[in-house]
Amino acid sequence: IEVTPDATAPVSLYFFKSTVEPHIGEVSYFKVMSGTLKEGMDLTNAKNGSKERLGQINVVAGAQKEKVSQLVAGDFGAAVKLKDVRRGATLNDKGVDYQFPNIEYPAPKYRRAIVATNSADTEKLSEALTRMQEEDPTWIAQQSKELRQLIVYGQGEFHLRTLKWRLENNDKIPVTFEEPRIPYRETITKAARADYRHKKQSGGAGQFGEVHLIVEPYEEGKELPSVFRFNNQEFKITPRDTQTVELAWGGKLIFVNSVVGGAIDNRFMPAILKGIMERMERGPLTGSYARDVRVIVYDGKMHPVDSNEISFMLAGRNAFSEAFRNAGPKILEPIYSVDVTVPADYLGDVMSDLQGRRALIMGMSSDGNYEQLSAKVPLKEMSDYSTSLSSLTGGRASFVMKFDAYELVPTDVQEALLKAYAEESEEE
């Protein structure tokens, strides 16, 4: 339905912004999409049906707000202290149920980890970022469980410097920016086997669990082999039960119970799977998420008294770690599709810069005096790209980027990552 800006039609408002201002409270900014809005009108929220009374309406020029008695279709205005209106809300008069689509904001191009200088301000920082994100949706703040960092995203370095200035000057929260970690993934390239015995005796009931397992890379449609060979020894697989775990971070874990003869009771299988999942969540190589692995538990031992869930959880976790390390482990890195719009004069400089960032140029096309350049670039190489591109082109180029796929990192990069993780683990 096309809504025409007709002053005689029923009233409909679209709210595009909200801020919290000192001595005033929450201020909601809107455009009158149709009709004539008057003071004291009662309107209905299209999203949840709640009623809102616009007791006072204002026109705004910078920080100045001027009270007015009415606004007509096409006007912009502001209202204060509405009870249930957020950015993107539509308020309607009787007889219409319009719901205007949300504004599509540009994807973020720059990210940094943010830390409160004083750890006591951490909670206060989170609250301030939530409020600021409501005011400016192109600022995005996310607590990353995977990276164990609070990440803020923006349109560029200056955009995030503005966020930092406001936190420090308006909210009195000193903060520092850090380089964000990269969400790598870990996987394996060949089959391997391992076994682990967890045994602990400390008076009373002890702990005992032994797990023998095989790991192999998982690919969609790849059949489970009936026999594995390691060191001239054959291991026959008789699957009794198979579980497919769709991993929240992408990829799958296939868990196969191939234990025969009751070597491990079925009731301990969930504990073994739990131990493996714990290690999948913090991979053996760099602590990153692991993915696309098939695990076959084919043998083990238990004790009539000392075996319990925690024993088999620990045995499964440690056997999986050892097998994973022996299975040609590889690190995968996130690759992004990057589309750069650049004046033709600067094309050579921009291409050279991208190639220095391990980019794979996918294609080019012309649009007037501008060139459109498409490339696949590792996320690790994009951390300062917004600033560099602006510097190279005098601010005349722009780009958009979105996640494309995970791909194997080069050998030299993997070695550097393993070394850095080992040093970090020693420090901890």
Sine and cosine of phi, psi and omega as CSV:
sin_phi,cos_phi,sin_psi,cos_psi,sin_omega,cos_omega
0.00,0.00,0.75,-0.66,0.07,-1.00
-1.00,-0.05,0.82,-0.57,0.02,-1.00
-0.99,-0.13,0.90,-0.44,-0.02,-1.00
-1.00,0.05,0.55,-0.84,0.00,-1.00
-0.97,0.23,0.96,0.29,-0.09,-1.00
-0.96,-0.26,0.87,-0.49,-0.06,-1.00
-0.93,0.38,-0.31,0.95,-0.03,-1.00
-0.99,-0.10,-0.07,1.00,-0.01,-1.00
-0.99,0.17,0.17,-0.99,0.09,-1.00
-0.86,0.51,0.48,-0.88,-0.07,-1.00
-0.97,0.25,0.70,-0.72,0.12,-0.99
-0.58,-0.82,0.76,-0.64,-0.03,-1.00
-0.87,-0.50,0.62,-0.79,0.12,-0.99
-0.90,-0.44,0.81,-0.59,-0.04,-1.00
-0.99,-0.13,0.87,-0.48,-0.11,-0.99
-0.94,-0.33,-0.11,0.99,-0.06,-1.00
-0.30,-0.95,0.53,-0.85,0.15,-0.99
-0.62,-0.79,0.60,-0.80,0.03,-1.00
-0.69,-0.72,0.33,-0.94,0.14,-0.99
-0.93,-0.36,0.87,-0.49,-0.10,-1.00
-0.90,-0.44,0.61,-0.79,0.00,-1.00
-0.84,0.55,0.65,-0.76,0.07,-1.00
0.93,0.38,-0.03,1.00,0.00,-1.00
-0.88,-0.48,-0.70,0.71,-0.08,-1.00
0.98,-0.21,-0.52,-0.86,-0.07,-1.00
-0.98,0.18,0.79,-0.62,0.03,-1.00
-0.91,-0.41,0.80,-0.61,-0.03,-1.00
-0.93,-0.36,0.82,-0.57,-0.04,-1.00
-0.98,-0.18,0.66,-0.75,-0.08,-1.00
-0.60,-0.80,0.26,-0.96,0.18,-0.98
-0.89,-0.46,0.70,-0.72,0.09,-1.00
-0.98,0.19,0.94,-0.34,-0.07,-1.00
-0.99,0.14,-0.53,0.85,0.06,-1.00
-0.38,-0.93,0.36,-0.93,0.07,-1.00
0.99,0.11,-0.14,-0.99,0.04,-1.00
-0.83,-0.56,0.91,-0.42,-0.02,-1.00
-1.00,0.06,0.77,-0.64,0.04,-1.00
-0.84,-0.54,0.42,-0.91,0.03,-1.00
-0.81,0.59,0.65,-0.76,0.11,-0.99
0.99,0.16,0.10,0.99,0.00,-1.00
-0.94,0.33,0.57,-0.82,0.11,-0.99
-0.98,-0.20,0.83,-0.55,-0.02,-1.00
-0.82,-0.57,0.28,-0.96,-0.05,-1.00
-0.92,-0.38,0.72,-0.69,0.05,-1.00
-0.96,0.27,0.86,-0.50,-0.08,-1.00
-0.91,0.42,-0.41,0.91,-0.08,-1.00
-0.98,0.21,-0.70,0.72,-0.10,-0.99
-0.79,-0.62,0.04,1.00,0.07,-1.00
0.98,0.18,0.07,1.00,-0.01,-1.00
-0.96,0.26,0.43,-0.90,-0.03,-1.00
-1.00,-0.06,0.61,-0.79,0.06,-1.00
-0.75,-0.66,0.73,-0.68,0.08,-1.00
-0.96,-0.28,0.82,-0.57,0.04,-1.00
-1.00,-0.05,1.00,0.06,-0.09,-1.00
-0.92,0.39,-0.59,0.80,-0.02,-1.00
-0.65,-0.76,0.74,-0.67,0.03,-1.00
-0.87,-0.49,0.54,-0.84,-0.09,-1.00
-0.73,-0.69,0.45,-0.89,0.28,-0.96
-0.97,-0.23,0.48,-0.88,-0.16,-0.99
-0.82,-0.57,0.69,-0.72,0.16,-0.99
-0.73,-0.69,0.98,-0.18,-0.08,-1.00
0.89,0.45,-0.80,-0.59,0.00,-1.00
-1.00,0.08,-0.13,0.99,-0.06,-1.00
-1.00,0.05,0.74,-0.68,0.06,-1.00
-0.85,-0.53,0.75,-0.66,-0.03,-1.00
-0.86,-0.52,0.83,-0.56,-0.01,-1.00
-0.93,0.36,0.71,-0.71,0.06,-1.00
-0.74,-0.67,0.31,-0.95,-0.05,-1.00
-1.00,-0.01,-0.40,0.92,0.02,-1.00
-0.39,-0.92,0.35,-0.94,0.11,-0.99
-0.69,-0.72,0.55,-0.84,-0.03,-1.00
-0.91,-0.41,0.19,-0.98,-0.05,-1.00
-0.76,0.64,0.77,-0.64,-0.04,-1.00
0.98,-0.19,-0.32,0.95,0.00,-1.00
-0.98,0.21,0.47,-0.88,0.16,-0.99
-0.96,-0.27,0.61,-0.79,-0.01,-1.00
-0.50,-0.86,-0.03,-1.00,0.01,-1.00
-0.62,-0.79,0.56,-0.83,0.08,-1.00
-0.76,-0.65,0.44,-0.90,-0.04,-1.00
-0.90,-0.44,0.50,-0.86,0.15,-0.99
0.83,0.56,0.67,0.74,0.16,-0.99
-0.96,0.26,0.55,-0.83,-0.20,-0.98
-0.99,0.13,-0.51,0.86,-0.15,-0.99
-0.58,-0.82,0.71,0.71,-0.03,-1.00
-0.87,-0.49,0.79,-0.62,0.05,-1.00
-0.83,-0.56,0.15,-0.99,0.04,-1.00
-0.82,0.57,0.73,-0.68,-0.01,-1.00
1.00,-0.08,-0.05,1.00,-0.04,-1.00
-0.97,0.23,0.48,-0.88,0.12,-0.99
-0.86,-0.51,0.75,-0.66,0.11,-0.99
-0.92,-0.39,0.73,-0.69,-0.06,-1.00
-0.83,-0.56,0.46,-0.89,0.16,-0.99
-0.99,0.14,0.13,-0.99,0.03,-1.00
-0.86,0.51,0.59,-0.81,0.12,-0.99
1.00,-0.08,-0.17,0.99,0.06,-1.00
-0.74,-0.67,0.48,-0.88,0.03,-1.00
-0.72,-0.70,0.75,0.66,0.02,-1.00
-0.90,0.44,0.52,-0.85,0.15,-0.99
-0.66,-0.75,0.98,-0.19,-0.07,-1.00
-0.97,0.25,0.64,-0.77,-0.04,-1.00
-0.93,0.37,0.49,-0.87,0.03,-1.00
-0.92,0.40,0.48,-0.88,0.09,-1.00
-0.93,0.36,0.69,-0.72,0.08,-1.00
-1.00,-0.01,0.91,-0.41,-0.03,-1.00
-1.00,-0.02,0.46,-0.89,0.00,-1.00
-0.91,0.42,0.54,-0.84,0.02,-1.00
-0.92,0.40,0.53,-0.85,0.00,-1.00
-0.91,0.41,0.50,-0.87,-0.05,-1.00
-0.86,-0.52,-0.10,0.99,-0.13,-0.99
-0.58,-0.82,0.68,-0.73,-0.02,-1.00
-0.63,-0.78,0.52,-0.86,0.05,-1.00
-0.55,-0.84,0.49,-0.87,0.18,-0.98
-0.99,0.14,0.67,-0.74,-0.03,-1.00
-0.86,-0.51,0.67,-0.74,-0.05,-1.00
-0.70,-0.71,0.72,-0.70,0.11,-0.99
-0.94,0.35,0.78,-0.62,-0.01,-1.00
-0.84,0.54,-0.63,0.77,0.08,-1.00
-0.98,-0.20,0.89,-0.45,-0.08,-1.00
-0.85,0.52,-0.40,0.92,0.02,-1.00
-0.92,0.39,-0.29,0.96,-0.01,-1.00
-1.00,-0.03,0.08,1.00,-0.12,-0.99
-0.85,0.52,-0.74,0.68,-0.02,-1.00
-0.92,0.40,-0.65,0.76,0.02,-1.00
-0.88,0.47,-0.61,0.79,0.03,-1.00
-0.90,0.45,-0.70,0.71,0.00,-1.00
-0.87,0.49,-0.68,0.74,0.01,-1.00
-0.90,0.44,-0.67,0.75,-0.01,-1.00
-0.91,0.41,-0.65,0.76,0.00,-1.00
-0.92,0.40,-0.62,0.78,0.04,-1.00
-0.88,0.48,-0.69,0.73,0.01,-1.00
-0.91,0.41,-0.68,0.73,-0.04,-1.00
-0.93,0.37,-0.55,0.84,0.05,-1.00
-0.92,0.39,-0.55,0.83,0.07,-1.00
-0.91,0.41,-0.59,0.80,-0.01,-1.00
-0.97,0.24,-0.62,0.79,-0.01,-1.00
-0.72,-0.69,0.99,-0.15,-0.10,-1.00
-0.93,0.36,-0.13,0.99,0.08,-1.00
-1.00,0.09,-0.10,0.99,0.28,-0.96
-1.00,-0.01,0.81,-0.58,0.03,-1.00
-0.82,-0.58,0.76,-0.65,0.05,-1.00
-0.86,-0.51,0.76,-0.65,-0.01,-1.00
-0.66,-0.75,0.74,-0.67,0.13,-0.99
-1.00,0.09,0.93,-0.37,-0.06,-1.00
-1.00,-0.03,0.92,-0.38,0.07,-1.00
-0.90,0.43,-0.62,0.79,-0.04,-1.00
-0.91,0.42,-0.75,0.67,-0.07,-1.00
-1.00,0.06,-0.21,0.98,-0.05,-1.00
0.82,0.57,0.70,0.72,0.04,-1.00
-0.59,-0.80,0.42,-0.91,0.16,-0.99
-1.00,-0.05,0.91,-0.43,-0.10,-1.00
-0.96,-0.27,0.73,-0.68,0.12,-0.99
-0.91,-0.41,0.65,-0.76,-0.03,-1.00
-0.88,-0.47,0.55,-0.84,0.06,-1.00
-0.45,-0.89,-0.12,-0.99,-0.05,-1.00
-1.00,0.10,-0.23,0.97,0.00,-1.00
0.05,-1.00,0.00,-1.00,-0.03,-1.00
-0.88,0.47,-0.69,0.73,-0.03,-1.00
-0.90,0.44,-0.61,0.79,0.01,-1.00
-0.86,0.51,-0.70,0.72,0.01,-1.00
-0.97,0.25,-0.47,0.88,0.09,-1.00
-0.91,0.41,-0.57,0.82,0.06,-1.00
-0.90,0.44,-0.68,0.74,0.03,-1.00
-0.87,0.50,-0.70,0.71,0.01,-1.00
-0.88,0.47,-0.68,0.73,0.00,-1.00
-0.88,0.48,-0.69,0.72,-0.03,-1.00
-0.92,0.39,-0.64,0.77,0.05,-1.00
-0.88,0.48,-0.68,0.73,-0.09,-1.00
-0.98,0.20,-0.53,0.85,-0.06,-1.00
-0.99,-0.12,-0.61,0.79,-0.02,-1.00
-1.00,0.03,-0.65,0.76,-0.07,-1.00
-0.98,-0.20,-0.11,0.99,0.02,-1.00
0.85,0.53,0.66,0.75,0.05,-1.00
-0.88,-0.47,0.98,-0.18,0.06,-1.00
-0.91,0.41,0.74,-0.67,-0.02,-1.00
-0.73,-0.69,0.34,-0.94,0.12,-0.99
-0.78,-0.63,0.52,-0.85,0.10,-1.00
-0.99,-0.13,0.61,-0.80,0.07,-1.00
-0.77,-0.64,0.31,-0.95,0.07,-1.00
-0.93,0.38,0.81,-0.58,0.01,-1.00
-0.95,0.30,0.56,-0.83,0.09,-1.00
-0.94,0.34,0.31,-0.95,0.00,-1.00
-0.98,-0.18,0.73,-0.69,0.00,-1.00
-0.98,0.21,0.97,0.25,0.04,-1.00
-0.94,0.35,0.24,-0.97,0.14,-0.99
-0.79,-0.61,0.46,-0.89,0.04,-1.00
-0.88,-0.47,0.59,-0.81,0.07,-1.00
-0.49,-0.87,-0.03,-1.00,-0.03,-1.00
-0.81,-0.58,0.32,-0.95,-0.07,-1.00
-0.87,-0.50,-0.11,0.99,0.03,-1.00
-0.48,-0.88,0.16,-0.99,0.00,-1.00
-0.99,0.14,0.50,-0.87,0.08,-1.00
-0.43,-0.90,0.37,-0.93,0.03,-1.00
-0.79,-0.62,0.37,-0.93,0.06,-1.00
-0.34,-0.94,0.36,-0.93,0.14,-0.99
-0.68,-0.73,0.44,-0.90,-0.03,-1.00
-0.54,-0.84,0.71,-0.71,0.06,-1.00
-0.93,-0.37,0.84,-0.54,0.11,-0.99
-0.98,-0.20,0.87,-0.49,-0.05,-1.00
-0.66,-0.75,0.77,-0.63,-0.03,-1.00
-0.54,-0.84,0.78,-0.62,0.01,-1.00
-0.77,-0.64,0.86,-0.51,-0.03,-1.00
-0.55,-0.83,0.81,0.58,0.00,-1.00
0.97,0.24,0.68,-0.73,-0.04,-1.00
0.93,0.37,-0.47,-0.88,-0.02,-1.00
-0.92,0.39,0.70,-0.71,0.00,-1.00
-0.99,-0.14,-0.33,-0.94,0.05,-1.00
-0.76,-0.65,0.74,-0.67,0.04,-1.00
-0.50,-0.87,0.78,-0.63,0.10,-1.00
-0.32,-0.95,0.72,-0.70,0.02,-1.00
-0.77,-0.64,0.75,-0.66,-0.07,-1.00
-0.78,-0.63,0.75,-0.66,0.13,-0.99
-0.92,-0.40,0.80,-0.61,-0.04,-1.00
-0.57,-0.82,0.28,-0.96,0.06,-1.00
-0.82,-0.57,0.65,-0.76,0.12,-0.99
-0.88,-0.47,0.52,-0.85,0.10,-1.00
-0.50,-0.87,0.39,-0.92,0.04,-1.00
-0.90,0.44,0.62,-0.79,0.04,-1.00
-0.96,-0.27,0.76,-0.65,0.13,-0.99
-0.78,-0.62,0.59,-0.81,-0.02,-1.00
-0.83,0.55,0.79,-0.61,0.04,-1.00
1.00,0.07,-0.08,1.00,-0.01,-1.00
-0.98,0.19,0.83,-0.56,-0.04,-1.00
-0.96,0.29,0.50,-0.86,0.08,-1.00
-0.97,0.26,0.84,-0.54,0.04,-1.00
-0.89,0.46,0.53,-0.85,0.04,-1.00
-1.00,0.09,-0.32,0.95,0.00,-1.00
-0.62,-0.78,0.69,-0.73,0.17,-0.99
-0.91,-0.41,0.55,-0.83,0.04,-1.00
-0.84,-0.55,0.81,-0.59,0.08,-1.00
-0.70,-0.71,0.82,-0.57,0.03,-1.00
0.78,0.62,0.76,0.65,0.04,-1.00
0.88,0.47,0.34,0.94,0.02,-1.00
-0.88,-0.47,0.69,-0.72,-0.02,-1.00
-0.99,-0.12,0.63,-0.78,0.07,-1.00
-0.81,-0.59,0.94,-0.33,-0.01,-1.00
-1.00,0.10,0.68,-0.73,-0.06,-1.00
-0.95,-0.32,0.82,-0.58,0.08,-1.00
-0.82,-0.57,1.00,0.04,-0.09,-1.00
-0.90,0.44,0.80,-0.60,0.06,-1.00
-0.98,-0.20,-0.47,0.88,-0.02,-1.00
-0.38,-0.93,0.64,-0.77,0.01,-1.00
-0.76,-0.65,0.77,-0.63,0.05,-1.00
-0.89,-0.45,0.71,-0.71,0.07,-1.00
-0.95,-0.31,0.87,-0.49,0.01,-1.00
-0.96,-0.28,0.93,-0.38,0.09,-1.00
-0.98,0.22,0.92,-0.39,-0.10,-0.99
-0.98,0.21,0.69,-0.73,-0.04,-1.00
-0.87,0.49,-0.44,0.90,-0.05,-1.00
-0.99,-0.13,0.19,0.98,0.03,-1.00
0.98,-0.22,0.54,-0.84,-0.01,-1.00
0.99,0.11,-0.10,-0.99,-0.07,-1.00
-0.67,-0.74,0.37,-0.93,0.24,-0.97
-0.86,-0.51,0.83,-0.56,0.07,-1.00
-0.96,-0.27,0.86,-0.51,-0.08,-1.00
-0.92,-0.39,0.90,-0.44,-0.08,-1.00
-0.92,-0.39,0.82,-0.57,0.10,-0.99
-1.00,-0.06,0.94,-0.34,0.00,-1.00
-0.86,-0.51,0.44,0.90,-0.03,-1.00
-0.98,0.17,0.79,-0.62,0.04,-1.00
-0.89,-0.45,0.42,-0.91,0.08,-1.00
0.97,0.23,0.21,0.98,0.07,-1.00
0.94,0.34,0.42,0.91,0.00,-1.00
-0.88,0.48,-0.58,0.82,0.10,-0.99
-0.77,-0.64,0.79,-0.61,0.00,-1.00
-0.90,0.43,0.59,-0.81,-0.01,-1.00
-0.84,0.54,-0.48,0.88,-0.06,-1.00
-0.93,0.36,-0.26,0.97,0.02,-1.00
-1.00,-0.03,-0.14,0.99,-0.03,-1.00
-0.88,0.47,-0.69,0.72,0.05,-1.00
-0.86,0.52,-0.56,0.83,0.01,-1.00
-0.93,0.38,-0.65,0.76,0.03,-1.00
-0.89,0.45,-0.69,0.72,0.03,-1.00
-0.88,0.48,-0.64,0.77,0.02,-1.00
-0.89,0.46,-0.68,0.74,0.03,-1.00
-0.89,0.46,-0.65,0.76,0.03,-1.00
-0.91,0.41,-0.67,0.74,0.01,-1.00
-0.89,0.46,-0.60,0.80,0.04,-1.00
-0.86,0.51,-0.66,0.75,0.00,-1.00
-0.97,0.25,-0.49,0.87,0.08,-1.00
-0.91,0.41,-0.54,0.84,0.00,-1.00
-0.96,0.26,-0.36,0.93,0.05,-1.00
-0.63,-0.77,1.00,0.08,-0.19,-0.98
-0.85,0.53,0.40,-0.92,-0.07,-1.00
-0.92,0.40,-0.40,0.92,-0.11,-0.99
-0.99,0.11,-0.82,0.57,-0.09,-1.00
-0.75,-0.66,0.13,0.99,-0.05,-1.00
0.98,0.19,0.13,0.99,0.02,-1.00
-1.00,0.05,0.24,-0.97,0.04,-1.00
-0.88,0.47,0.66,-0.76,0.11,-0.99
-0.99,-0.17,0.41,-0.91,-0.06,-1.00
-0.44,-0.90,0.31,-0.95,0.12,-0.99
0.84,0.54,0.86,0.51,0.00,-1.00
-0.76,-0.65,0.67,-0.75,0.16,-0.99
-0.95,-0.30,0.77,-0.64,-0.01,-1.00
-0.89,-0.46,0.81,-0.59,0.03,-1.00
-0.90,-0.44,0.93,-0.38,0.10,-1.00
-1.00,0.03,0.90,-0.43,-0.12,-0.99
-0.90,-0.43,-0.22,0.97,-0.03,-1.00
-0.28,-0.96,0.09,-1.00,0.04,-1.00
0.27,-0.96,-0.15,-0.99,0.03,-1.00
-0.59,-0.80,0.44,-0.90,0.09,-1.00
-0.64,-0.77,0.26,-0.97,-0.04,-1.00
-0.91,-0.42,0.67,-0.74,-0.07,-1.00
-0.88,0.47,-0.41,0.91,-0.04,-1.00
-0.93,-0.37,-0.74,0.68,-0.19,-0.98
-1.00,0.09,-0.25,0.97,-0.03,-1.00
-0.96,0.27,0.70,-0.71,0.07,-1.00
-0.46,-0.89,0.02,-1.00,-0.10,-1.00
-0.88,0.48,-0.68,0.73,-0.08,-1.00
-0.92,0.40,-0.54,0.84,0.03,-1.00
-0.89,0.45,-0.71,0.71,-0.02,-1.00
-0.97,0.24,-0.47,0.88,0.10,-1.00
-0.89,0.46,-0.73,0.68,-0.01,-1.00
-0.93,0.36,-0.63,0.77,0.02,-1.00
-0.90,0.43,-0.69,0.72,0.02,-1.00
-0.89,0.45,-0.68,0.73,-0.02,-1.00
-0.88,0.47,-0.71,0.70,-0.06,-1.00
-0.96,0.28,-0.60,0.80,0.06,-1.00
-0.90,0.44,-0.65,0.76,0.02,-1.00
-0.89,0.45,-0.69,0.73,0.00,-1.00
-0.85,0.52,-0.72,0.69,-0.04,-1.00
-0.91,0.41,-0.71,0.70,0.00,-1.00
-0.89,0.45,-0.65,0.76,-0.01,-1.00
-0.86,0.51,-0.71,0.70,-0.03,-1.00
-0.91,0.42,-0.43,0.91,-0.02,-1.00
-1.00,-0.08,0.07,1.00,-0.14,-0.99
-0.96,-0.27,0.58,0.82,-0.01,-1.00
0.85,0.52,0.80,0.60,-0.10,-1.00
-0.91,0.41,0.60,-0.80,0.02,-1.00
-0.73,-0.68,0.48,-0.88,0.06,-1.00
-0.98,-0.19,0.71,-0.70,0.08,-1.00
-0.96,-0.27,0.60,-0.80,0.03,-1.00
-0.87,-0.50,0.49,-0.87,0.01,-1.00
-0.96,0.29,0.76,-0.64,0.05,-1.00
-0.95,-0.33,0.71,-0.70,-0.02,-1.00
-0.92,-0.39,0.60,-0.80,0.17,-0.98
-0.99,0.15,0.82,-0.58,-0.03,-1.00
-0.86,-0.52,0.82,-0.57,0.05,-1.00
-0.91,-0.41,0.89,-0.46,-0.05,-1.00
-0.94,-0.33,0.75,-0.66,0.13,-0.99
-0.96,-0.27,0.90,-0.43,-0.18,-0.98
-0.69,-0.72,0.65,-0.76,0.11,-0.99
-0.83,0.55,0.61,-0.79,-0.09,-1.00
-0.82,0.58,-0.56,0.83,-0.03,-1.00
-0.88,0.48,-0.45,0.89,-0.10,-1.00
-0.97,-0.23,0.08,1.00,-0.11,-0.99
-0.84,0.54,-0.71,0.70,-0.03,-1.00
-0.87,0.49,-0.70,0.72,0.00,-1.00
-0.90,0.44,-0.67,0.74,-0.03,-1.00
-0.92,0.38,-0.65,0.76,0.03,-1.00
-0.90,0.44,-0.68,0.73,0.01,-1.00
-0.88,0.47,-0.66,0.75,0.01,-1.00
-0.90,0.44,-0.68,0.73,0.00,-1.00
-0.90,0.43,-0.67,0.75,0.00,-1.00
-0.90,0.44,-0.51,0.86,0.09,-1.00
-0.95,0.32,-0.21,0.98,0.04,-1.00
-0.97,-0.22,0.40,0.91,0.00,-1.00
0.88,0.47,0.52,0.85,-0.04,-1.00
-0.99,0.16,0.52,-0.86,0.15,-0.99
-0.95,-0.32,0.93,-0.37,-0.03,-1.00
-0.96,0.28,0.83,-0.56,-0.09,-1.00
-0.99,-0.14,-0.41,0.91,-0.01,-1.00
0.20,-0.98,0.22,-0.97,0.02,-1.00
-0.64,-0.77,0.48,-0.88,0.12,-0.99
-0.49,-0.87,0.40,-0.92,-0.04,-1.00
-0.97,-0.24,0.55,-0.83,0.08,-1.00
-0.60,-0.80,1.00,0.03,-0.07,-1.00
0.93,0.37,-0.79,-0.61,0.01,-1.00
-1.00,0.04,0.10,0.99,-0.03,-1.00
-0.92,-0.39,0.47,-0.88,0.09,-1.00
-0.93,-0.38,0.66,-0.75,0.09,-1.00
-0.98,-0.20,0.87,-0.49,-0.07,-1.00
-0.90,-0.43,0.82,-0.57,0.01,-1.00
-0.93,-0.36,0.69,-0.72,-0.03,-1.00
-0.51,-0.86,0.35,-0.94,0.16,-0.99
-0.95,-0.33,0.84,-0.55,-0.11,-0.99
-0.73,-0.68,0.70,-0.72,0.09,-1.00
-0.88,0.47,0.65,-0.76,0.00,-1.00
-0.84,0.54,-0.58,0.81,-0.02,-1.00
-0.83,0.55,-0.52,0.85,-0.07,-1.00
-1.00,0.03,-0.01,1.00,-0.11,-0.99
-0.97,-0.24,0.09,1.00,-0.17,-0.99
-0.89,0.46,-0.58,0.81,-0.02,-1.00
-0.91,-0.42,0.35,0.94,-0.13,-0.99
-0.91,0.41,-0.61,0.80,0.00,-1.00
-0.83,0.55,-0.71,0.70,-0.01,-1.00
-0.93,0.36,-0.69,0.72,-0.05,-1.00
-0.90,0.43,-0.68,0.73,-0.01,-1.00
-0.89,0.45,-0.66,0.75,0.03,-1.00
-0.89,0.46,-0.66,0.75,0.00,-1.00
-0.92,0.40,-0.67,0.75,-0.04,-1.00
-0.91,0.40,-0.55,0.84,-0.17,-0.98
-0.90,-0.43,0.20,0.98,-0.02,-1.00
0.89,0.46,0.50,0.87,0.04,-1.00
0.98,0.21,0.21,0.98,-0.10,-1.00
-1.00,-0.09,-0.14,0.99,0.00,-1.00
-0.97,-0.23,0.37,-0.93,0.07,-1.00
-0.64,-0.77,0.26,-0.96,0.02,-1.00
-0.47,-0.88,0.37,-0.93,0.16,-0.99
-0.77,-0.64,0.50,-0.86,-0.01,-1.00
-0.63,-0.77,0.56,-0.83,0.08,-1.00
-0.53,-0.85,0.44,-0.90,-0.05,-1.00
-0.88,0.47,0.66,-0.75,0.00,-1.00
-0.90,-0.43,-0.84,0.54,-0.08,-1.00
-0.20,-0.98,0.16,-0.99,0.16,-0.99
-0.98,-0.21,0.70,-0.71,0.03,-1.00
-0.69,-0.72,0.38,-0.92,-0.01,-1.00
-0.88,0.47,0.67,-0.74,0.08,-1.00
-0.98,0.18,0.45,-0.89,0.09,-1.00
-0.88,0.48,0.41,-0.91,-0.08,-1.00
-0.84,0.54,-0.69,0.73,-0.04,-1.00
-0.91,0.42,-0.59,0.80,0.02,-1.00
-0.93,0.37,-0.64,0.76,0.02,-1.00
-0.88,0.47,-0.69,0.73,0.00,-1.00
-0.88,0.47,-0.65,0.76,0.02,-1.00
-0.90,0.43,-0.64,0.77,0.01,-1.00
-0.91,0.40,-0.68,0.74,0.01,-1.00
-0.89,0.46,-0.67,0.74,0.00,-1.00
-0.90,0.44,-0.70,0.71,-0.01,-1.00
-0.89,0.45,-0.65,0.76,-0.01,-1.00
-0.92,0.38,-0.62,0.78,0.02,-1.00
-0.90,0.44,-0.66,0.75,0.01,-1.00
-0.92,0.39,-0.65,0.76,0.01,-1.00
-0.90,0.43,-0.66,0.75,-0.01,-1.00
-0.91,0.41,-0.61,0.80,0.03,-1.00
-0.90,0.43,-0.67,0.74,0.02,-1.00
-0.88,0.48,-0.66,0.75,-0.01,-1.00
-0.91,0.40,0.00,0.00,0.00,0.00
